[in-house]
Structure formats: C-alpha cells, structure tokens
C-alpha cells in the first residue's frame, strides 16, 4: 500500500512510462494481498512480571473470543475473591 502511495505521488510529479506504472501497480496489489492473507489474530495475556501467554485465534469466531474473555475475567474475579477471603 505504501509502495502504491509513493508511486502515485511520484507519478503525479514526474511522468513515468506506462509499463512501469502497470508493473508497480501489480507488485503493490500482490503485496497488499500478501498482507491480508498472512496477518494473524493473536491474543496476548500478560501478568505482572510474568511471561506472556499468546493464543492464535485464527480459527475462532468473534463470539468465541468474547466468550473466552468473559470466562477469563470471571476466573480472575473468583481468584481475587479467594485470595482476599484467605487474608
């Protein structure tokens, strides 16, 4: 996308051969497709001073991710209540 933007800016200032314009447009299009098909959905959970837990959620729907977060939040609240009651 950045390549296409830069080329468009240069092309508006300096006339460029049509074949180069088509080539750069095709390259930019493939880079854009590569970006969209290679990005991953990732959940990263960090504790204070602990190592991060990373979960790839590529095959999960948005509702499943929401359900996971709700379950995680409930478990955290229950753990905090348990720790406070033991003191």
C-alpha positions in Angstrom: 0.0 0.0 0.0 2.9 2.3 0.9 4.5 1.5 -2.4 1.4 2.3 -4.4 1.0 5.6 -2.5 4.6 6.6 -3.1 4.4 5.7 -6.7 1.2 7.7 -7.2 2.9 10.7 -5.6 6.0 10.4 -7.8 3.9 9.7 -10.9 1.9 12.9 -10.3 5.1 14.9 -10.2 7.2 13.2 -12.8 5.7 11.4 -15.9 6.6 7.7 -15.9 6.4 5.1 -18.6 3.1 3.2 -18.7 4.7 -0.2 -18.4 6.5 0.7 -15.2 3.2 2.1 -13.8 1.4 -1.2 -14.5 4.3 -3.2 -13.1 4.4 -1.3 -9.8 0.6 -1.4 -9.5 0.7 -5.2 -9.9 3.5 -5.6 -7.4 1.6 -3.3 -4.9 -1.5 -5.4 -5.4 0.3 -8.6 -4.6 1.9 -7.1 -1.6 -1.5 -6.0 -0.4 -2.9 -9.5 -0.9 0.1 -11.0 0.9 -0.5 -8.7 3.9 -4.2 -9.6 4.3 -3.6 -13.3 3.9 -0.6 -13.5 6.2 -1.7 -11.5 9.2 -2.7 -13.4 12.3 -5.2 -12.7 15.0 -3.5 -13.0 18.3 -4.5 -12.7 22.0 -1.6 -11.9 24.3 -2.2 -12.1 28.1 0.4 -10.5 30.3 0.7 -10.8 34.1 2.8 -8.5 36.3 6.4 -9.7 35.7 5.3 -12.9 34.1 5.8 -14.3 30.7 3.1 -13.5 28.1 0.6 -16.2 27.1 -0.1 -15.9 23.3 -3.0 -17.5 21.7 -3.5 -17.6 17.9 -7.2 -17.1 17.3 -7.3 -17.5 13.5 -10.0 -20.2 13.6 -12.1 -18.6 16.3 -15.2 -16.5 15.7 -15.7 -13.1 17.3 -18.3 -14.6 19.6 -15.9 -17.4 20.7 -13.2 -14.8 21.5 -15.7 -12.7 23.5 -16.8 -15.8 25.4 -13.1 -16.6 26.1 -12.5 -13.1 27.5 -15.7 -13.3 29.7 -14.6 -16.7 31.1 -11.1 -15.4 31.8 -12.5 -12.3 33.5 -14.8 -14.4 35.7 -11.9 -16.7 36.7 -9.8 -13.7 37.5 -12.5 -12.2 39.7 -13.1 -15.6 41.5 -9.3 -15.9 42.1 -9.1 -12.4 43.6 -12.1 -13.1 45.9 -10.5 -16.3 47.1 -7.2 -14.5 47.8 -9.0 -11.7 49.7 -11.0 -14.1 51.8 -7.9 -16.1 52.8 -6.2 -13.0 54.3 
